[in-house]
């Protein structure tokens, strides 16, 4: 419809897109959520961004290959798992693009990563690395400052699976 209209009144392609966006505004953003399964949970659960934001927030100031030094804030990942009653020896985190990271519970407890909801005081946008980014305190642990660990800092998390 807008393509035909733009030929009729001679709008540029950019103007046509602008007109279409005004006619069909985006739906309001819904709550972001993560599906969680396994780990002695009686059934799969969803945890929403509001639930995560209600947990005690912790900050990690650290450098990453993607951001330089930045301040990340969110609940400890161990607190998230405890809130859900998820127990196991291994955790798989899966992003919306199906990128997957496996972590041992021992490493999670040792390094205390957070499920970052914000960076430098700004919420992580879904089209960036948000709304959920697992962040490690890289600067506090020299043994984490390598690609093997940087690539475990998974973003756009939408699924968590806890293994026995």
N, C-alpha and C positions, 0 to 999 in steps of 0.2 A: 504494500500500500504506500509506504513512504518512498520507495524507489520510484514508483509511478508519479507520485506527487512532486518529487524533486525534479523529474524530467519536465513535468508540466509547468512548474514555476521556476525552473532552472536554479535549484539549490545545489551548492557544492556537496560532495559526499559527507564532509565534516558537518555541515549545517543539517543535513538529513539525519545524521546520527544524533545530533543535539536535539532536534525536533522529536525524534523517536524516544529519546530518554525522558523528555518532558511529558510526552503522552503516556508513557508506560513507566512510571517511577518504580524503582526497586522496592521490593518488600522490605519492611524493617528487619534488621538483623535479629535473628533468634539467638537464644542462649546456646553457647557452644557446649559440647559434651563429649565425654570419652566413654566408650563401651569397655567394661571391665569384666573379665571372666576367669574362671579357674581358681586355684588357690584355696580350696575348701569353702568357697562361696556356694551357698545352696543353689543360687541361680545367677545368671549374668546380671550385671547392674549398669546403670548409666550414672555418671557423676557429672554434674553441670558446673559451669564456670562459677556460678554464684556459691555453690557448695565449696568449691576450692578456695574461693576468695574469703569464705568464712573461717577457714582454718588459720592457725597462727602463721603469719607471714615471716619469712626469713629472707635476708639479703645476702647475695654473693656479688662481690665486686671482683671481676676477673676479665682477662683478655681472651678473646676467641679469634680464630682466623677470619671470621666474618664481620666482627664488630670492632675490633680493637678493645681497649678497656671500657667496660660498661658495668652498670649496676643492675642486677637482675633481682626480682622479688617474686616470691610465691611460697607455697607451703613446701615443707620437706616432703620428698617422695615417700619416705617411710611413714609419715603422718597420713598421707593419702591412702596408702595400703592398709594401715591400721584402721582408719575410718571405715573402710569397706569390709574389714574382716578378712582380707586376702592374705593368706600365708602360703609360703612355698620356698623353694631353693633357687628358683630362676624366674626372671621376669622378661617377657618380650613386649616391646613397645613398637607399635606399627603406626606409620604416618598415613595421611590421606592418599599419598601416591604409592602406598604399599612398601615403602622403605621400612626395614625392620632392624631392630637392635635387640640383642640378647644381653642381659646383665645378670650376674649372680647376686643373690640376696646379700652375700658377704661383702661384695663391692659396694652395693647400695648403702649398707650400714656403715662401711668404713669411710666412704667419701661424702655421704649425706648430700646428694644432689637435691636440687629443688625442682619443682614443676613450675617454672617461671611463667607468670602471667603478665609481667611488665618488664620493660627495660628502660632504665634512666627515667623512671616515673611515668612512662607512657605504656598503656596496654599494648600488648603484642597483637598486631593486626593479623587476621586470618590470611590475608594475601601477602603478608611478610613471612615471618617465622612463627606466627602465632596460630591459634590463640594459646597454645601450650608448648613450651620448649623445655626439655630436660636439660638443666644446666649444672655443671660440676664446678667446684672451686679450683679451677685449673691453676691459678696463681699460687695457691697454697700447697700444691702438691706437684713438684717437678716431674714425678713419674707419670703424671697425666698429660704432660705437654708434648703430645705426639699424635700423629694422625689416627692411630688405633683408638685413642680415647676421644679425640675431637669428634670423630664420626659417630661416637655414641651419644653425643649431645643432639639428640633427635628433636626436630621441630615438627609442627603441625600434627601432633599426636592425636589420633582419634580412636585407638584401640590399645588396651593393655591386657595381656594374658599372663596369668601367674601359673607357673608350672610347679608340680610337687617336688 
